[in-house]
């Protein structure tokens, strides 16, 4: 209208008419939603029995498919129920087939009684010994003996005490405000992983370090291992399910994006106080792939992941591609994929994120699990809910899970002799509770655990390879609040990043991971911690240093 030379007053009148029309449309949409919601509530109790049977049958079939294969690795052979070589369309189709529209109300039925009470029912949760009485016989018989496992694991008699920092450094410079819309308005509908943003939109962590945040509550896996040793397979998978949900807790309030690692960039985390070691490497630039491997008390955890993102004006949708695998020393294996993440209100309103979709945790022995991350709606009174169930090899539902991905998870043991109905909060037992936030939060809203991940003590620096994320200059400058230097370094390293595709085409290969030809996943080849002990980093190039356009391909194995 400006181009046509129309009067400013006329333009404003048109704007007011459009705003009025949109307001009316929004009112009608809300009214229709309320009517639809009322309709669903009327019939959901009648649908419960049918839907429960359908969904249980679906997960039973998926579990049988997994059981057709042998154990995966460490002398147990291979299995490939999930393969990262599957296209994202195939994965989406498979998940849609598993959870039909008719089965959807199952996850919204009786658990709605938790809507306003889940987060406050901790005081009402019964003791573990009471929980064990409802387990009956079999796998639940050992739960009383394991009551000490339900405490926060920092058992200093088992693991050493390590002092780590509790806050980020005070910023040196005053931060400048930058409009996100001015940066990304020309990239609507594109993959934001390929859009170069100023450093002001980053948090002082790399994607490699973000992978390690999934292990903040690794004590759940320690407990799962102990339960399995005692023959309590049901409690094992319940703790595995809680662990799979707990990895999302740290995303609450995190509005800044992590740094995209350079090709060959690595990150190590040695946390003896948690009894775990973690290592990750960027193994591919096109497509972007991060591989990781971790070992704890009686278990190994590994996977590779690729994030596909789309920007739609007010929202960004992030779809993880890849499989996470957990293997216990006794050979029991669980595999699952992450759910979709959507970030809302990028331009107007308060920015927030939500995780939604179905997560199937498939086991190769007795139990499997299906979790539904509930998608937030306009009138949702209690968002961020996660609900699901455990089934055995016969497809029988044996336990129910419920909670919130940003707060806690609870479970009940199903008694098939009782009539199906609403589960009372007094019958739920706490599995996992989110840790308290730090006393000195920053604008990044990092958890107390995340604050420690980029810490660089002098005694640690001399042990690290030149590829470690802690040594990345733009990330370090950002953490220190030196924003101008951080932005200059980020632009320099992004020029180097643009060479990565050429390096891959010329034969570059990862240093610490190899691609399994059977299932297409990247597996840790070993040797990193041995090289660290000897300070032998001969095959690790200085990827953060100065470079020239005609630089040779860095050496690799």
Protein Blocks (a to p, Z undefined) as FASTA:
>chain_A
ZZnopafklmmmmmmmmmmmmmmmmmmmmmmmmmmmmmmmmmmmmmmmmmmmmmmmmmmm
mmmmmmmpcceeehlapadfbackbcfklmmmmmmmmmcfklmmmmmmmmmmmmmmmmmm
mmmpccfklmmmmnogajllmmmmmmmmmpcfklfklpccddddfbdcddfbdcddddfk
lmmmmmghiafklpccdfklpccbdfklmmmmmmmmmmmmmmmmmmmmnopaklmmmmmm
mmmmmmmmmmgopabdcddddehiacddddfknopacddddfbfbdcddddddddehiac
ddddddddddehjaccdddedddddddfkopacdddddddddehklgocdddddeddddd
ddfklbccddddddddfklcbghiacdddddfkopafbdcdddfklbccdddddfkbccd
dddfklpccfbdcddddfbdcfkopafklmmmmgccfklmmmpcfkbfklpmklmmmmno
paklmmmmmmmmmmmmmmmmmmmmnopacfkbccdfknopacdebhjlmmmmnopakllc
cfkbccdfklccdddZZ
